[in-house]
Amino acid sequence: MDIKLLRAFVTLAKTHAYHTAAEQLCVTQPALTKQIQTLEHLAGVTLFQRGRHGARLTVAGEQFLSGARDIVERHAQFCASIAERQQGQTGTLTIGFGISSFRMAPERVAAFRTAYPGVQVLLNDMPSAVQCQQLMEGRLQIGFVRLPVTEPLQSLVLDEERLVLAIAADQPSDLAEAKVFIETHQLLQLSPDRGNGLTAQAQRYLCGQGFPPCRVAAADDIQTLLARVAAGDGVALLPASVKHILPAGVRLLPLEGEHTHWQTGLAWNAQIKDPLRDKFLAMVIGDGQVS
């Protein structure tokens, strides 16, 4: 049933006059009469009785009014909520981030929350591969990911990440010792389902530098991995941004050579229309380069 018919019915019931109701609805009086007749035909009852005192509700009309008014009010509220969402005033924005964006993502989200306090932002820690999959499926609106991404996803470059070697803090920190640490210590890394991109980056670096196969042990999360490094259980190849959550017992050594740098930034599904997501992108678009 067309909401226009219900709106016409509710307005006429309130004004009791076709002329006044037609003015409020911005339609002609004949058009309003036709709308009421159409609604009466669909309902199978007479809703109004016209007389010297204008249009008065019949018994059936009185019974119909409460439900019709509720639907009209809820429709108006729904339309208002859509308008607010398009203006960035309300709604929910689901964003993913990973190891390389521990600092970048919260900073951007905090700025967005300040500008749009009515929007609920959900920030979820997940690997880049998982983010890209959820972006493709429409379950995630924006992802802070390792770049590049594949079509139809689009991306915005925000930063360049670099690979470092995490060692126990009581070990020497000479750059020249990095190769020795890798050759003589167990290599700690995130389990594949938590850090597949980082693991692949580390493997490219190790192969490019000609390192022999290393003893490898996996950890389920970054905090556990760093704790094991601090305890002297091994060393780990990690993104330099891990410095923002580094415990006291861990030191980072910079690395040089091929496969030590990669780009990070935002990714989103360009095939999905999402004004609220676009509000977030508009806030950061000047910081990077869309690709």
N, C-alpha and C positions, 0 to 999 in steps of 0.2 A: 504494500500500500504506500502510495506516494506521500512523503512527509508534508508536501505542500497542501494536500487535502486535509490532513489533520491540523496543520497550522491554521488553515482557513476556518475550520470548524471551531477551534479553540478561540480564535480571535472574534468570530461572530458571536459565540456564546458569551464573551466578555462584554462586547459593545452593544449587543442586542439590535444593531442597526447595520444593514448591508452597506449603506453609503460610508459610514465611519470605518467599518472593518475593511472595506475595499481600499480606502485611503491609507490605512495603516499597513496594509499588505502590498501597496503600490500596484494594484491591479484595477481593472475596470469593474464596475458593479455587475455587468453581465458575466464577466469571467468568474467572479466570485460565486454568482448564482450557479453557474455550471459546475464549479468545483464542489459545492455543497450537494448538488443533485447527483454528481458522480459518487460522492462518498455515501450518500443515502442508498444509492443503487448497490454499491458494494456491500454495505452493512445490512441491506435488506429491511431497513426500518426508516421511518420518518423522524428526522432529528430536530427539525424546527417547525413551528407553527407561526405563520406570518399574520399579523393583525394590526389594529390601531396603535398598539404599544411596541411595534417593531417585531423582531424575530425572537420568539421565546422557545426555549428548549421543551421538547416533549418529555414524557417519562423515560422513553428509550434514550433520548438525548442526554438527559441527566445522568443516566447510568453509564453512558458512553464517555462522558466528559472527563472523569477522573483519570481513566487510563490514557485517554488521548492527550491530556495536559501533561501527564508524566512522560510520555514518549516525546512530545515536543520539547519539553525542558531538557531531557537527557540528550536529545539530538543537538540542541543549542550548546550544551556543555561539551559534547563531543567535538563539535565544530570549533569551539573556542580552544579546546585542548590541542587540536591540530594546528591552529594558528599560532598558539604559544610555542609548540614544538618547532614549527617552521622558523620562528623568530629566535629560537634558542633559549626560550624562557623556561621550558620544562621538558621532561622526558628522561630517558636513560641512555647513556653512552657506554658501551662495553669496549674496553681497550686491553690489548695484550702487550706484554713486555717481556724481555729476557735479560740474560746476564749482562749484555753490552749496554743496556739502557736502564740500569739500576738507578742512576741519577737523572738521566735525561727525561724519562717518562714521568716520574713524580713531579718534576719541575714544570713540565708542560701542562700536566693535569691540574696542578695547583693554580696556575695562571688562568686556566679555563674555568675552574670553579669560582674564582674571584669574579670573572667577567659574567658568568652565567650561574648564579647561585641556585637557581631553581632546577638545574639539571643534576641528576644523580649519575656519577661516574663510577663505573666498576672497573678496577684495574687488576688484571689477572696475570700471574707469572706463568709463562709457558714457553717452550722452545719455538724458535722461528718457524720450523716446519709445521708444527701444530697450529700456530697462528695463521699461516697461509692456508692451511686446509679449512680452518673455520671461517676465514674470510671468504673463501670460495663457496662455502656452504651457506653463507649469510648468518652465521652464528656469532660472528665477531665483526665489529664495525671498523675498527682501526687497529693496526698492529705496529709496535716498535720492533722491527725485525732486522736481520742480516740481509743485506742487499747483494745481488739483484733478486727480483722476484719474477715469476713467469706470468704471462697474460692469462686471464684478463685483468690481473691485479696491476694497479699503478703504484708508483712509489715516489717518495720525496726524500732526497738525501739530506741528512741532518749533520752527520759527523763521520769521521774516519776512526775506526778502531784498530788497535795494534795488539799483537801477541806478546805476552811477557811470560817469564818463568817464575813461578812462585816457589820459594825455598824457605826452610826454617830460618828464623831471624838470627840465630846464633852462627849461621854459616857465613863465609866470606861473600862479599857482594861485588867482586870484580867482574866486569862484563866478560872477560876472557874465561871465567870459570863456568859460564852457562853451559857450554858444550860438555865440560867434564861432569857437571851435575846430571845432565841428561843421560850420559853414558854410564854413570856409576850408581844411579838411584832408580828406584822403582818409579814408574810414571803413573801418577794418579789422574783420573779423568772422570767426568760425569758419565753415568750410564747412558747408553745410546738413546733411550727414550726421553732423556732429560736434556741432552746436549749434543745431538747428532751433528749440527752444523759446526760446533766448536771442535768436536772430535775429528771431523773431516778436515778442518783447517789445520789442526795440529799434525795430522798425518801428512798433509801436503807439505808442511814445513819440514817435518822429519825426513821425508823422502827427498825433498829438494836439497837438504843439507847433507844427505848421504849417511844418516844415522842408521846403525843396524837395528833390528827389531828390539823393542824395549819390553821389560817386564811391566805389565799394565794391571792396575787394580781400579775398580770402579766405585764410585760413591753416588748415592741417590740424589744428593742436593749439594749446593755450593758451600753451605756452612760446614757440612760434614767433611767435604773435600779439604777445605782450608784448615779445619781442625787437625786432620791427619797430616797435612803439610807441617803445621806448627809442631806437631808431636814428633817430627823427624821420620815419618813413615814413607816419605817419598817426595817427589817434586811434581808440579803440575803446570801445564801450558794453559794459560788463561787470558781473557781479554784484559787490557790495561785498566778498564773501568772498574774492575774488581777492587781497585784501591779504595773505593768509597765504602766498602764493607770489610776491609782487611782487618783481621784480628792482630793483636800486638805481637804474636809469635811468628808472623809471616813477613817475609821481605820479597819484593818483586825485582827481577832482573830484566832489563830491556833486551830485546832480541833484534838481530839485523838479518838482512837477506830477503830472498823471495818468500812469498806467502806469509808475511808477517803483518800485512795490513789488509783491511777490508772496510767497505762502507756500511753504515747503518742508517736507519731512518724510518719513515712511516710507510705503511702499505695499506691499501684499501681496495675494495672490489668496485671498479668503476661501472660495472653493469647493474649495480644496485643503487637506486635513487634514495638518498638519505640526507635531508637538509641539516639535521643535527650534526651528523658526521662532518658535513661540509663547513659548518660553523667552526668546528675544531681545526680543520685543515686551514681555514682562512686565517686563524690566529698564528699559525706557524709557517705559512706559505712563504713568507719573506725570508725565512732562515735557511731555506734549502733550495733544491732544484728538482722540479717534477720530471719524472721520466716514465 
